Every structure is written in structure tokens, then in C-alpha cells.
Amino acid sequence: MNKVERHKLRWDCEKKGCFNYYNRPRLEIFADCFPGDIAFGDIDGAVEINGYELRLEWKPTRDISRGQKIMFERLSKTVVTTIVVSGTIPTMFVESFCIFSEGQQSKWKYCGGNIEKLTKFIKAWVKIVQAAKRPTGVKYE
């Protein structure tokens, strides 16, 4: 079994039912805990290496809510880098992506369906943080 196969979600919806129904917490239950329209959100993907965190947020369009944008900008002033991908999940078609790093959002990088541009950035991020002596911002070039 290769590395990709080892990390695949091992859930059979035909046999076990809807994954979201059985495995996603009902976060709306906590809505009254926060002021205004603030609510828990999900993280589509996250990894930590050498004290740095890389987050992945996948969207069908380039629309980032105001609250998410504020959160991504603020977190990126620390050791958290967020990649926002505009694309189609079932086919893993990547239309474009942007990076939140050092308190700012990068311009959208057009991919035209080529996921390799995204994986290239992720691999570059890994090299940078593996070599880092202490966490600092990681900027996309």
C-alpha cells in the first residue's frame, strides 16, 4: 500500500451511512456561546511541522467570508499559514489558491485544474519549516 492509500479516509458510505452524519460534530449547538454571528468553523486540513502549522481551506469559489479572512490574517501573524483553495473537491480540480502569511493574503494563483502548483507550494513550505530554527512567517514567492 502506497503513502496516498495509507492516508485515505477509510469510510464506506454505502455500508456505514453518511460520514458527516456520524462523524462531524453538530457545532451549531455551541452558537449561543459566542457573541454576534461568531460560530465554530471546521478546518478542512491541518498539519504541524517543527512548530509551524499549515491549514487548508477548500471553497467552491474564491469567496472568503469577512470573519474567515480576519481570522486567517491574524493567525498568519503567528506560525500559522493558511492556503485557501478554489476548486472542486470530488475531482480535486484546483482553479486557484491564495496564501495567508505574515498577516496578509497573497494574490490568487491561477492553476486551471493543475493540482501540481498547489502540491509544489506545500512541499516548499515543508522544506522551509523543516530547516527553521524557530517559527517565523513563511511567505509564498
A tleap script that builds the chain and sets N, CA, C and O, in Angstrom:
source leaprc.protein.ff14SB
mol = sequence {
  NMET ASN LYS VAL GLU ARG HIE LYS LEU ARG
  TRP ASP CYS GLU LYS LYS GLY CYS PHE ASN
  TYR TYR ASN ARG PRO ARG LEU GLU ILE PHE
  ALA ASP CYS PHE PRO GLY ASP ILE ALA PHE
  GLY ASP ILE ASP GLY ALA VAL GLU ILE ASN
  GLY TYR GLU LEU ARG LEU GLU TRP LYS PRO
  THR ARG ASP ILE SER ARG GLY GLN LYS ILE
  MET PHE GLU ARG LEU SER LYS THR VAL VAL
  THR THR ILE VAL VAL SER GLY THR ILE PRO
  THR MET PHE VAL GLU SER PHE CYS ILE PHE
  SER GLU GLY GLN GLN SER LYS TRP LYS TYR
  CYS GLY GLY ASN ILE GLU LYS LEU THR LYS
  PHE ILE LYS ALA TRP VAL LYS ILE VAL GLN
  ALA ALA LYS ARG PRO THR GLY VAL LYS TYR
  CGLU
}
set mol.1.N position { 0.845 -1.175 0.000 }
set mol.1.CA position { 0.000 0.000 0.000 }
set mol.1.C position { 0.895 1.245 0.000 }
set mol.1.O position { 1.791 1.362 0.836 }
set mol.2.N position { 0.656 2.176 -0.936 }
set mol.2.CA position { 1.474 3.384 -1.001 }
set mol.2.C position { 1.011 4.419 0.029 }
set mol.2.O position { -0.010 4.240 0.692 }
set mol.3.N position { 1.774 5.489 0.147 }
set mol.3.CA position { 1.507 6.510 1.165 }
set mol.3.C position { 0.134 7.150 0.983 }
set mol.3.O position { -0.570 7.376 1.967 }
set mol.4.N position { -0.256 7.445 -0.243 }
set mol.4.CA position { -1.566 8.057 -0.501 }
set mol.4.C position { -2.678 7.118 -0.056 }
set mol.4.O position { -3.629 7.553 0.593 }
set mol.5.N position { -2.573 5.847 -0.392 }
set mol.5.CA position { -3.588 4.867 0.009 }
set mol.5.C position { -3.664 4.726 1.529 }
set mol.5.O position { -4.755 4.568 2.076 }
set mol.6.N position { -2.518 4.781 2.222 }
set mol.6.CA position { -2.492 4.665 3.681 }
set mol.6.C position { -3.248 5.804 4.352 }
set mol.6.O position { -3.832 5.624 5.420 }
set mol.7.N position { -3.235 6.982 3.721 }
set mol.7.CA position { -3.838 8.157 4.342 }
set mol.7.C position { -5.247 8.460 3.849 }
set mol.7.O position { -5.831 9.467 4.251 }
set mol.8.N position { -5.797 7.628 3.004 }
set mol.8.CA position { -7.165 7.819 2.529 }
set mol.8.C position { -8.146 7.603 3.685 }
set mol.8.O position { -7.914 6.803 4.590 }
set mol.9.N position { -9.248 8.348 3.614 }
set mol.9.CA position { -10.307 8.167 4.599 }
set mol.9.C position { -10.890 6.764 4.430 }
set mol.9.O position { -11.326 6.392 3.341 }
set mol.10.N position { -10.892 6.014 5.487 }
set mol.10.CA position { -11.379 4.636 5.422 }
set mol.10.C position { -12.831 4.579 5.901 }
set mol.10.O position { -13.120 4.088 6.993 }
set mol.11.N position { -13.714 5.076 5.086 }
set mol.11.CA position { -15.125 5.099 5.437 }
set mol.11.C position { -15.920 4.719 4.201 }
set mol.11.O position { -15.736 5.317 3.140 }
set mol.12.N position { -16.784 3.754 4.319 }
set mol.12.CA position { -17.621 3.313 3.213 }
set mol.12.C position { -19.047 3.783 3.474 }
set mol.12.O position { -19.761 3.193 4.285 }
set mol.13.N position { -19.460 4.840 2.789 }
set mol.13.CA position { -20.800 5.412 2.994 }
set mol.13.C position { -21.894 4.421 2.637 }
set mol.13.O position { -22.972 4.453 3.231 }
set mol.14.N position { -21.635 3.535 1.669 }
set mol.14.CA position { -22.634 2.537 1.280 }
set mol.14.C position { -22.921 1.572 2.433 }
set mol.14.O position { -24.064 1.165 2.635 }
set mol.15.N position { -21.886 1.212 3.181 }
set mol.15.CA position { -22.049 0.257 4.277 }
set mol.15.C position { -22.371 0.928 5.605 }
set mol.15.O position { -23.169 0.406 6.383 }
set mol.16.N position { -21.749 2.099 5.878 }
set mol.16.CA position { -21.845 2.715 7.197 }
set mol.16.C position { -22.745 3.942 7.256 }
set mol.16.O position { -23.002 4.457 8.344 }
set mol.17.N position { -23.227 4.420 6.121 }
set mol.17.CA position { -24.048 5.616 6.103 }
set mol.17.C position { -23.212 6.863 5.880 }
set mol.17.O position { -22.008 6.782 5.637 }
set mol.18.N position { -23.854 8.007 5.964 }
set mol.18.CA position { -23.204 9.288 5.683 }
set mol.18.C position { -22.114 9.608 6.707 }
set mol.18.O position { -22.369 9.656 7.910 }
set mol.19.N position { -20.904 9.823 6.208 }
set mol.19.CA position { -19.772 10.146 7.083 }
set mol.19.C position { -20.068 11.382 7.921 }
set mol.19.O position { -19.842 11.377 9.131 }
set mol.20.N position { -20.578 12.454 7.285 }
set mol.20.CA position { -20.849 13.700 8.011 }
set mol.20.C position { -21.839 13.494 9.150 }
set mol.20.O position { -21.672 14.068 10.226 }
set mol.21.N position { -22.858 12.690 8.927 }
set mol.21.CA position { -23.864 12.455 9.958 }
set mol.21.C position { -23.258 11.762 11.184 }
set mol.21.O position { -23.577 12.119 12.317 }
set mol.22.N position { -22.404 10.794 10.966 }
set mol.22.CA position { -21.845 10.008 12.063 }
set mol.22.C position { -20.536 10.543 12.635 }
set mol.22.O position { -20.151 10.147 13.736 }
set mol.23.N position { -19.845 11.424 11.929 }
set mol.23.CA position { -18.502 11.811 12.356 }
set mol.23.C position { -18.222 13.302 12.450 }
set mol.23.O position { -17.122 13.682 12.852 }
set mol.24.N position { -19.161 14.154 12.101 }
set mol.24.CA position { -18.955 15.595 12.224 }
set mol.24.C position { -19.770 16.099 13.407 }
set mol.24.O position { -20.978 15.870 13.467 }
set mol.25.N position { -19.129 16.775 14.342 }
set mol.25.CA position { -19.886 17.293 15.486 }
set mol.25.C position { -20.901 18.342 15.036 }
set mol.25.O position { -20.674 19.049 14.054 }
set mol.26.N position { -22.001 18.441 15.743 }
set mol.26.CA position { -23.056 19.425 15.467 }
set mol.26.C position { -22.648 20.745 16.124 }
set mol.26.O position { -23.131 21.081 17.206 }
set mol.27.N position { -21.771 21.480 15.475 }
set mol.27.CA position { -21.173 22.694 16.043 }
set mol.27.C position { -22.185 23.793 16.316 }
set mol.27.O position { -21.940 24.668 17.147 }
set mol.28.N position { -23.319 23.758 15.629 }
set mol.28.CA position { -24.342 24.780 15.857 }
set mol.28.C position { -24.880 24.762 17.291 }
set mol.28.O position { -25.443 25.756 17.750 }
set mol.29.N position { -24.717 23.664 17.985 }
set mol.29.CA position { -25.157 23.571 19.384 }
set mol.29.C position { -24.444 24.605 20.247 }
set mol.29.O position { -24.984 25.030 21.269 }
set mol.30.N position { -23.247 25.015 19.858 }
set mol.30.CA position { -22.455 25.962 20.638 }
set mol.30.C position { -22.642 27.412 20.205 }
set mol.30.O position { -21.939 28.291 20.704 }
set mol.31.N position { -23.567 27.684 19.294 }
set mol.31.CA position { -23.760 29.038 18.759 }
set mol.31.C position { -24.027 30.065 19.855 }
set mol.31.O position { -23.565 31.201 19.752 }
set mol.32.N position { -24.757 29.692 20.894 }
set mol.32.CA position { -25.077 30.634 21.977 }
set mol.32.C position { -23.883 30.951 22.867 }
set mol.32.O position { -23.978 31.823 23.731 }
set mol.33.N position { -22.782 30.275 22.678 }
set mol.33.CA position { -21.589 30.516 23.497 }
set mol.33.C position { -20.824 31.756 23.055 }
set mol.33.O position { -20.004 32.275 23.811 }
set mol.34.N position { -21.081 32.241 21.835 }
set mol.34.CA position { -20.280 33.310 21.250 }
set mol.34.C position { -21.125 34.545 20.961 }
set mol.34.O position { -22.330 34.438 20.734 }
set mol.35.N position { -20.492 35.723 20.969 }
set mol.35.CA position { -21.241 36.950 20.680 }
set mol.35.C position { -21.532 37.108 19.180 }
set mol.35.O position { -20.803 36.572 18.345 }
set mol.36.N position { -22.589 37.838 18.848 }
set mol.36.CA position { -22.915 38.165 17.457 }
set mol.36.C position { -23.081 36.933 16.596 }
set mol.36.O position { -23.686 35.943 17.008 }
set mol.37.N position { -22.531 37.007 15.387 }
set mol.37.CA position { -22.636 35.896 14.436 }
set mol.37.C position { -21.436 34.964 14.470 }
set mol.37.O position { -21.268 34.136 13.574 }
set mol.38.N position { -20.602 35.088 15.491 }
set mol.38.CA position { -19.423 34.229 15.602 }
set mol.38.C position { -19.865 32.799 15.890 }
set mol.38.O position { -20.768 32.569 16.694 }
set mol.39.N position { -19.221 31.844 15.228 }
set mol.39.CA position { -19.536 30.429 15.434 }
set mol.39.C position { -18.289 29.599 15.142 }
set mol.39.O position { -17.361 30.059 14.476 }
set mol.40.N position { -18.285 28.364 15.655 }
set mol.40.CA position { -17.214 27.440 15.309 }
set mol.40.C position { -17.255 27.175 13.810 }
set mol.40.O position { -18.329 27.098 13.214 }
set mol.41.N position { -16.092 27.038 13.211 }
set mol.41.CA position { -15.983 26.617 11.825 }
set mol.41.C position { -15.158 25.345 11.794 }
set mol.41.O position { -14.534 24.977 12.789 }
set mol.42.N position { -15.155 24.679 10.658 }
set mol.42.CA position { -14.342 23.471 10.542 }
set mol.42.C position { -13.021 23.818 9.858 }
set mol.42.O position { -12.901 24.851 9.199 }
set mol.43.N position { -12.068 22.969 10.022 }
set mol.43.CA position { -10.784 23.095 9.337 }
set mol.43.C position { -10.718 21.926 8.367 }
set mol.43.O position { -10.827 20.767 8.768 }
set mol.44.N position { -10.540 22.238 7.088 }
set mol.44.CA position { -10.527 21.175 6.079 }
set mol.44.C position { -9.272 20.325 6.166 }
set mol.44.O position { -9.305 19.134 5.854 }
set mol.45.N position { -8.172 20.922 6.585 }
set mol.45.CA position { -6.935 20.171 6.736 }
set mol.45.C position { -5.959 20.977 7.572 }
set mol.45.O position { -5.931 22.203 7.475 }
set mol.46.N position { -5.167 20.317 8.382 }
set mol.46.CA position { -4.152 20.994 9.197 }
set mol.46.C position { -3.009 20.031 9.477 }
set mol.46.O position { -3.212 18.835 9.685 }
set mol.47.N position { -1.794 20.591 9.477 }
set mol.47.CA position { -0.609 19.802 9.794 }
set mol.47.C position { 0.356 20.712 10.558 }
set mol.47.O position { 0.413 21.916 10.308 }
set mol.48.N position { 1.108 20.131 11.486 }
set mol.48.CA position { 2.117 20.883 12.246 }
set mol.48.C position { 3.462 20.227 12.003 }
set mol.48.O position { 3.607 19.010 12.122 }
set mol.49.N position { 4.454 21.058 11.659 }
set mol.49.CA position { 5.825 20.580 11.488 }
set mol.49.C position { 6.755 21.597 12.133 }
set mol.49.O position { 6.730 22.777 11.783 }
set mol.50.N position { 7.572 21.143 13.069 }
set mol.50.CA position { 8.612 21.979 13.670 }
set mol.50.C position { 8.064 23.274 14.281 }
set mol.50.O position { 8.725 24.312 14.237 }
set mol.51.N position { 6.867 23.210 14.846 }
set mol.51.CA position { 6.286 24.384 15.495 }
set mol.51.C position { 5.478 25.285 14.581 }
set mol.51.O position { 4.943 26.296 15.035 }
set mol.52.N position { 5.375 24.945 13.306 }
set mol.52.CA position { 4.581 25.701 12.339 }
set mol.52.C position { 3.321 24.920 12.003 }
set mol.52.O position { 3.313 23.689 12.041 }
set mol.53.N position { 2.264 25.638 11.677 }
set mol.53.CA position { 1.036 24.979 11.270 }
set mol.53.C position { 0.656 25.437 9.865 }
set mol.53.O position { 0.734 26.621 9.538 }
set mol.54.N position { 0.246 24.483 9.052 }
set mol.54.CA position { -0.284 24.767 7.728 }
set mol.54.C position { -1.728 24.300 7.712 }
set mol.54.O position { -2.027 23.145 8.013 }
set mol.55.N position { -2.627 25.224 7.354 }
set mol.55.CA position { -4.048 24.897 7.269 }
set mol.55.C position { -4.503 24.958 5.824 }
set mol.55.O position { -3.985 25.735 5.023 }
set mol.56.N position { -5.474 24.131 5.510 }
set mol.56.CA position { -6.056 24.086 4.177 }
set mol.56.C position { -7.547 24.362 4.293 }
set mol.56.O position { -8.247 23.704 5.063 }
set mol.57.N position { -8.026 25.326 3.535 }
set mol.57.CA position { -9.452 25.657 3.479 }
set mol.57.C position { -9.882 25.549 2.028 }
set mol.57.O position { -9.351 26.255 1.171 }
set mol.58.N position { -10.835 24.676 1.742 }
set mol.58.CA position { -11.270 24.429 0.368 }
set mol.58.C position { -12.633 25.055 0.148 }
set mol.58.O position { -13.547 24.856 0.947 }
set mol.59.N position { -12.774 25.815 -0.939 }
set mol.59.CA position { -14.016 26.513 -1.266 }
set mol.59.C position { -14.386 26.237 -2.723 }
set mol.59.O position { -13.507 26.026 -3.558 }
set mol.60.N position { -15.692 26.238 -3.030 }
set mol.60.CA position { -16.099 26.068 -4.426 }
set mol.60.C position { -15.807 27.314 -5.274 }
set mol.60.O position { -15.683 27.223 -6.495 }
set mol.61.N position { -15.700 28.471 -4.623 }
set mol.61.CA position { -15.384 29.727 -5.311 }
set mol.61.C position { -14.324 30.465 -4.491 }
set mol.61.O position { -13.868 29.966 -3.463 }
set mol.62.N position { -13.942 31.639 -4.948 }
set mol.62.CA position { -12.944 32.430 -4.222 }
set mol.62.C position { -13.552 33.233 -3.074 }
set mol.62.O position { -12.876 34.084 -2.494 }
set mol.63.N position { -14.784 32.983 -2.746 }
set mol.63.CA position { -15.457 33.745 -1.690 }
set mol.63.C position { -14.965 33.324 -0.309 }
set mol.63.O position { -15.172 32.188 0.118 }
set mol.64.N position { -14.319 34.247 0.374 }
set mol.64.CA position { -13.870 34.039 1.749 }
set mol.64.C position { -14.688 34.993 2.606 }
set mol.64.O position { -14.717 36.195 2.341 }
set mol.65.N position { -15.346 34.472 3.622 }
set mol.65.CA position { -16.163 35.345 4.464 }
set mol.65.C position { -15.277 36.354 5.184 }
set mol.65.O position { -14.085 36.120 5.385 }
set mol.66.N position { -15.866 37.463 5.562 }
set mol.66.CA position { -15.126 38.516 6.269 }
set mol.66.C position { -14.484 37.968 7.542 }
set mol.66.O position { -13.321 38.246 7.833 }
set mol.67.N position { -15.261 37.183 8.299 }
set mol.67.CA position { -14.750 36.607 9.542 }
set mol.67.C position { -13.584 35.667 9.313 }
set mol.67.O position { -12.603 35.703 10.056 }
set mol.68.N position { -13.679 34.818 8.287 }
set mol.68.CA position { -12.575 33.906 7.986 }
set mol.68.C position { -11.339 34.687 7.556 }
set mol.68.O position { -10.223 34.362 7.963 }
set mol.69.N position { -11.533 35.706 6.739 }
set mol.69.CA position { -10.392 36.493 6.273 }
set mol.69.C position { -9.672 37.142 7.454 }
set mol.69.O position { -8.443 37.127 7.520 }
set mol.70.N position { -10.429 37.706 8.374 }
set mol.70.CA position { -9.834 38.320 9.571 }
set mol.70.C position { -9.061 37.267 10.365 }
set mol.70.O position { -7.933 37.509 10.794 }
set mol.71.N position { -9.675 36.100 10.558 }
set mol.71.CA position { -9.018 35.028 11.319 }
set mol.71.C position { -7.734 34.578 10.625 }
set mol.71.O position { -6.698 34.445 11.276 }
set mol.72.N position { -7.789 34.342 9.310 }
set mol.72.CA position { -6.606 33.886 8.573 }
set mol.72.C position { -5.482 34.924 8.649 }
set mol.72.O position { -4.318 34.567 8.833 }
set mol.73.N position { -5.828 36.205 8.507 }
set mol.73.CA position { -4.813 37.263 8.582 }
set mol.73.C position { -4.180 37.310 9.968 }
set mol.73.O position { -2.958 37.398 10.090 }
set mol.74.N position { -5.002 37.251 11.010 }
set mol.74.CA position { -4.483 37.324 12.382 }
set mol.74.C position { -3.635 36.106 12.721 }
set mol.74.O position { -2.551 36.244 13.288 }
set mol.75.N position { -4.116 34.922 12.380 }
set mol.75.CA position { -3.345 33.707 12.673 }
set mol.75.C position { -2.026 33.683 11.905 }
set mol.75.O position { -1.026 33.160 12.398 }
set mol.76.N position { -2.025 34.247 10.703 }
set mol.76.CA position { -0.800 34.205 9.896 }
set mol.76.C position { 0.278 35.139 10.434 }
set mol.76.O position { 1.415 35.100 9.965 }
set mol.77.N position { -0.061 35.975 11.408 }
set mol.77.CA position { 0.964 36.792 12.075 }
set mol.77.C position { 1.741 35.954 13.079 }
set mol.77.O position { 2.763 36.389 13.609 }
set mol.78.N position { 1.247 34.746 13.335 }
set mol.78.CA position { 1.928 33.821 14.238 }
set mol.78.C position { 2.652 32.781 13.383 }
set mol.78.O position { 3.345 33.141 12.432 }
set mol.79.N position { 2.502 31.523 13.703 }
set mol.79.CA position { 3.187 30.452 12.974 }
set mol.79.C position { 2.227 29.666 12.080 }
set mol.79.O position { 2.550 28.571 11.620 }
set mol.80.N position { 1.052 30.232 11.842 }
set mol.80.CA position { 0.034 29.546 11.049 }
set mol.80.C position { -0.014 30.131 9.645 }
set mol.80.O position { -0.188 31.338 9.475 }
set mol.81.N position { 0.141 29.282 8.650 }
set mol.81.CA position { -0.049 29.651 7.251 }
set mol.81.C position { -1.317 28.952 6.782 }
set mol.81.O position { -1.513 27.766 7.047 }
set mol.82.N position { -2.180 29.691 6.081 }
set mol.82.CA position { -3.415 29.102 5.569 }
set mol.82.C position { -3.425 29.189 4.055 }
set mol.82.O position { -3.155 30.242 3.477 }
set mol.83.N position { -3.741 28.072 3.422 }
set mol.83.CA position { -3.946 28.018 1.981 }
set mol.83.C position { -5.451 27.941 1.759 }
set mol.83.O position { -6.119 27.060 2.301 }
set mol.84.N position { -5.989 28.869 0.957 }
set mol.84.CA position { -7.394 28.795 0.571 }
set mol.84.C position { -7.424 28.373 -0.892 }
set mol.84.O position { -6.858 29.039 -1.759 }
set mol.85.N position { -8.092 27.258 -1.148 }
set mol.85.CA position { -8.176 26.700 -2.491 }
set mol.85.C position { -9.573 26.925 -3.043 }
set mol.85.O position { -10.567 26.678 -2.361 }
set mol.86.N position { -9.642 27.392 -4.277 }
set mol.86.CA position { -10.903 27.476 -5.003 }
set mol.86.C position { -10.901 26.327 -5.994 }
set mol.86.O position { -10.064 26.274 -6.894 }
set mol.87.N position { -11.846 25.404 -5.823 }
set mol.87.CA position { -11.849 24.242 -6.699 }
set mol.87.C position { -12.996 23.305 -6.417 }
set mol.87.O position { -13.929 23.643 -5.689 }
set mol.88.N position { -12.919 22.123 -7.002 }
set mol.88.CA position { -13.969 21.121 -6.899 }
set mol.88.C position { -13.427 19.904 -6.157 }
set mol.88.O position { -12.493 19.249 -6.621 }
set mol.89.N position { -14.011 19.611 -5.020 }
set mol.89.CA position { -13.490 18.533 -4.174 }
set mol.89.C position { -13.584 17.138 -4.801 }
set mol.89.O position { -12.587 16.416 -4.778 }
set mol.90.N position { -14.725 16.719 -5.357 }
set mol.90.CA position { -14.782 15.338 -5.858 }
set mol.90.C position { -13.717 15.009 -6.911 }
set mol.90.O position { -13.245 13.874 -6.978 }
set mol.91.N position { -13.339 15.989 -7.725 }
set mol.91.CA position { -12.344 15.749 -8.767 }
set mol.91.C position { -10.971 16.299 -8.393 }
set mol.91.O position { -9.999 16.082 -9.117 }
set mol.92.N position { -10.882 17.012 -7.261 }
set mol.92.CA position { -9.653 17.681 -6.815 }
set mol.92.C position { -9.142 18.642 -7.886 }
set mol.92.O position { -7.935 18.801 -8.067 }
set mol.93.N position { -10.068 19.276 -8.588 }
set mol.93.CA position { -9.748 20.298 -9.579 }
set mol.93.C position { -9.422 21.583 -8.829 }
set mol.93.O position { -10.259 22.090 -8.081 }
set mol.94.N position { -8.221 22.115 -9.017 }
set mol.94.CA position { -7.798 23.347 -8.355 }
set mol.94.C position { -7.852 24.480 -9.375 }
set mol.94.O position { -7.021 24.558 -10.279 }
set mol.95.N position { -8.843 25.358 -9.216 }
set mol.95.CA position { -8.959 26.515 -10.099 }
set mol.95.C position { -7.870 27.522 -9.751 }
set mol.95.O position { -7.167 28.017 -10.632 }
set mol.96.N position { -7.732 27.823 -8.448 }
set mol.96.CA position { -6.717 28.762 -7.981 }
set mol.96.C position { -6.560 28.614 -6.471 }
set mol.96.O position { -7.355 27.940 -5.815 }
set mol.97.N position { -5.526 29.251 -5.931 }
set mol.97.CA position { -5.356 29.266 -4.473 }
set mol.97.C position { -4.647 30.543 -4.064 }
set mol.97.O position { -3.957 31.178 -4.862 }
set mol.98.N position { -4.833 30.903 -2.800 }
set mol.98.CA position { -4.116 32.042 -2.225 }
set mol.98.C position { -3.556 31.606 -0.876 }
set mol.98.O position { -3.966 30.592 -0.311 }
set mol.99.N position { -2.611 32.393 -0.376 }
set mol.99.CA position { -1.919 32.078 0.865 }
set mol.99.C position { -2.105 33.226 1.847 }
set mol.99.O position { -2.013 34.395 1.471 }
set mol.100.N position { -2.367 32.890 3.105 }
set mol.100.CA position { -2.351 33.874 4.182 }
set mol.100.C position { -1.076 33.636 4.977 }
set mol.100.O position { -0.920 32.596 5.617 }
set mol.101.N position { -0.167 34.604 4.933 }
set mol.101.CA position { 1.121 34.507 5.608 }
set mol.101.C position { 1.570 35.896 6.011 }
set mol.101.O position { 1.362 36.863 5.279 }
set mol.102.N position { 2.189 35.990 7.185 }
set mol.102.CA position { 2.710 37.262 7.698 }
set mol.102.C position { 1.650 38.362 7.712 }
set mol.102.O position { 1.938 39.519 7.405 }
set mol.103.N position { 0.428 37.990 8.070 }
set mol.103.CA position { -0.653 38.955 8.240 }
set mol.103.C position { -1.331 39.416 6.973 }
set mol.103.O position { -2.177 40.309 7.014 }
set mol.104.N position { -0.974 38.821 5.842 }
set mol.104.CA position { -1.541 39.282 4.574 }
set mol.104.C position { -1.992 38.122 3.698 }
set mol.104.O position { -1.510 36.995 3.811 }
set mol.105.N position { -2.936 38.444 2.819 }
set mol.105.CA position { -3.395 37.493 1.820 }
set mol.105.C position { -2.637 37.743 0.523 }
set mol.105.O position { -2.526 38.883 0.072 }
set mol.106.N position { -2.115 36.674 -0.075 }
set mol.106.CA position { -1.439 36.808 -1.367 }
set mol.106.C position { -2.475 36.989 -2.475 }
set mol.106.O position { -3.675 36.837 -2.247 }
set mol.107.N position { -2.006 37.310 -3.650 }
set mol.107.CA position { -2.877 37.304 -4.824 }
set mol.107.C position { -3.245 35.859 -5.119 }
set mol.107.O position { -2.517 34.937 -4.751 }
set mol.108.N position { -4.367 35.669 -5.777 }
set mol.108.CA position { -4.776 34.327 -6.182 }
set mol.108.C position { -3.846 33.831 -7.280 }
set mol.108.O position { -3.542 34.559 -8.225 }
set mol.109.N position { -3.398 32.591 -7.150 }
set mol.109.CA position { -2.548 31.964 -8.148 }
set mol.109.C position { -3.425 31.040 -8.995 }
set mol.109.O position { -3.976 30.070 -8.476 }
set mol.110.N position { -3.557 31.322 -10.260 }
set mol.110.CA position { -4.393 30.528 -11.154 }
set mol.110.C position { -3.714 29.189 -11.449 }
set mol.110.O position { -2.522 29.142 -11.754 }
set mol.111.N position { -4.481 28.106 -11.354 }
set mol.111.CA position { -3.938 26.770 -11.599 }
set mol.111.C position { -4.593 26.071 -12.788 }
set mol.111.O position { -3.986 25.192 -13.400 }
set mol.112.N position { -5.812 26.451 -13.116 }
set mol.112.CA position { -6.501 25.830 -14.247 }
set mol.112.C position { -6.671 24.331 -14.116 }
set mol.112.O position { -6.630 23.612 -15.115 }
set mol.113.N position { -6.860 23.854 -12.907 }
set mol.113.CA position { -7.055 22.424 -12.678 }
set mol.113.C position { -5.794 21.673 -12.308 }
set mol.113.O position { -5.865 20.501 -11.935 }
set mol.114.N position { -4.647 22.311 -12.400 }
set mol.114.CA position { -3.367 21.661 -12.143 }
set mol.114.C position { -3.064 21.659 -10.642 }
set mol.114.O position { -2.636 22.674 -10.091 }
set mol.115.N position { -3.282 20.546 -9.999 }
set mol.115.CA position { -3.041 20.432 -8.560 }
set mol.115.C position { -1.547 20.478 -8.234 }
set mol.115.O position { -1.167 20.713 -7.087 }
set mol.116.N position { -0.709 20.255 -9.234 }
set mol.116.CA position { 0.743 20.261 -9.020 }
set mol.116.C position { 1.250 21.601 -8.493 }
set mol.116.O position { 2.199 21.627 -7.708 }
set mol.117.N position { 0.643 22.708 -8.905 }
set mol.117.CA position { 1.065 24.022 -8.403 }
set mol.117.C position { 0.825 24.117 -6.898 }
set mol.117.O position { 1.633 24.688 -6.166 }
set mol.118.N position { -0.274 23.561 -6.452 }
set mol.118.CA position { -0.588 23.552 -5.020 }
set mol.118.C position { 0.350 22.624 -4.264 }
set mol.118.O position { 0.870 23.001 -3.214 }
set mol.119.N position { 0.576 21.423 -4.773 }
set mol.119.CA position { 1.479 20.496 -4.082 }
set mol.119.C position { 2.908 21.035 -4.073 }
set mol.119.O position { 3.651 20.798 -3.121 }
set mol.120.N position { 3.294 21.750 -5.112 }
set mol.120.CA position { 4.628 22.359 -5.156 }
set mol.120.C position { 4.790 23.374 -4.025 }
set mol.120.O position { 5.825 23.402 -3.359 }
set mol.121.N position { 3.762 24.214 -3.805 }
set mol.121.CA position { 3.829 25.172 -2.697 }
set mol.121.C position { 3.917 24.442 -1.361 }
set mol.121.O position { 4.729 24.801 -0.509 }
set mol.122.N position { 3.085 23.420 -1.176 }
set mol.122.CA position { 3.088 22.688 0.099 }
set mol.122.C position { 4.462 22.071 0.364 }
set mol.122.O position { 4.969 22.150 1.483 }
set mol.123.N position { 5.059 21.466 -0.643 }
set mol.123.CA position { 6.392 20.866 -0.482 }
set mol.123.C position { 7.451 21.922 -0.169 }
set mol.123.O position { 8.363 21.671 0.618 }
set mol.124.N position { 7.332 23.106 -0.786 }
set mol.124.CA position { 8.269 24.200 -0.492 }
set mol.124.C position { 8.093 24.673 0.950 }
set mol.124.O position { 9.078 24.946 1.637 }
set mol.125.N position { 6.850 24.772 1.408 }
set mol.125.CA position { 6.560 25.165 2.790 }
set mol.125.C position { 7.208 24.167 3.758 }
set mol.125.O position { 7.823 24.565 4.748 }
set mol.126.N position { 7.066 22.883 3.467 }
set mol.126.CA position { 7.646 21.841 4.320 }
set mol.126.C position { 9.158 22.006 4.416 }
set mol.126.O position { 9.708 21.943 5.516 }
set mol.127.N position { 9.836 22.214 3.307 }
set mol.127.CA position { 11.301 22.388 3.326 }
set mol.127.C position { 11.703 23.580 4.184 }
set mol.127.O position { 12.653 23.499 4.963 }
set mol.128.N position { 10.979 24.687 4.040 }
set mol.128.CA position { 11.305 25.898 4.798 }
set mol.128.C position { 11.142 25.669 6.292 }
set mol.128.O position { 12.026 26.027 7.071 }
set mol.129.N position { 10.024 25.077 6.705 }
set mol.129.CA position { 9.791 24.918 8.143 }
set mol.129.C position { 10.647 23.809 8.746 }
set mol.129.O position { 10.969 23.862 9.933 }
set mol.130.N position { 11.017 22.817 7.961 }
set mol.130.CA position { 11.919 21.789 8.481 }
set mol.130.C position { 13.297 22.366 8.765 }
set mol.130.O position { 13.981 21.914 9.683 }
set mol.131.N position { 13.709 23.351 7.995 }
set mol.131.CA position { 15.031 23.956 8.161 }
set mol.131.C position { 15.043 25.082 9.196 }
set mol.131.O position { 16.110 25.532 9.613 }
set mol.132.N position { 13.872 25.532 9.605 }
set mol.132.CA position { 13.784 26.678 10.512 }
set mol.132.C position { 14.247 26.313 11.919 }
set mol.132.O position { 13.953 25.235 12.434 }
set mol.133.N position { 14.974 27.239 12.516 }
set mol.133.CA position { 15.428 27.057 13.902 }
set mol.133.C position { 14.315 27.435 14.877 }
set mol.133.O position { 14.171 26.828 15.938 }
set mol.134.N position { 13.532 28.445 14.503 }
set mol.134.CA position { 12.401 28.856 15.335 }
set mol.134.C position { 11.287 29.341 14.411 }
set mol.134.O position { 11.559 29.812 13.307 }
set mol.135.N position { 10.047 29.230 14.849 }
set mol.135.CA position { 8.935 29.628 13.990 }
set mol.135.C position { 8.933 31.110 13.637 }
set mol.135.O position { 9.036 31.968 14.514 }
set mol.136.N position { 8.817 31.394 12.370 }
set mol.136.CA position { 8.576 32.741 11.849 }
set mol.136.C position { 7.632 32.587 10.664 }
set mol.136.O position { 7.312 31.463 10.276 }
set mol.137.N position { 7.190 33.679 10.092 }
set mol.137.CA position { 6.273 33.617 8.955 }
set mol.137.C position { 6.906 32.942 7.761 }
set mol.137.O position { 8.118 33.025 7.562 }
set mol.138.N position { 6.106 32.286 6.981 }
set mol.138.CA position { 6.552 31.622 5.757 }
set mol.138.C position { 5.768 32.251 4.625 }
set mol.138.O position { 4.551 32.087 4.538 }
set mol.139.N position { 6.459 32.969 3.758 }
set mol.139.CA position { 5.816 33.739 2.691 }
set mol.139.C position { 5.905 32.995 1.366 }
set mol.139.O position { 6.919 32.370 1.057 }
set mol.140.N position { 4.842 33.069 0.598 }
set mol.140.CA position { 4.818 32.458 -0.736 }
set mol.140.C position { 5.564 33.339 -1.711 }
set mol.140.O position { 5.362 34.553 -1.717 }
set mol.141.N position { 6.405 32.771 -2.521 }
set mol.141.CA position { 7.145 33.526 -3.550 }
set mol.141.C position { 6.555 33.252 -4.895 }
set mol.141.O position { 7.028 33.786 -5.898 }
savepdb mol mol.pdb
quit
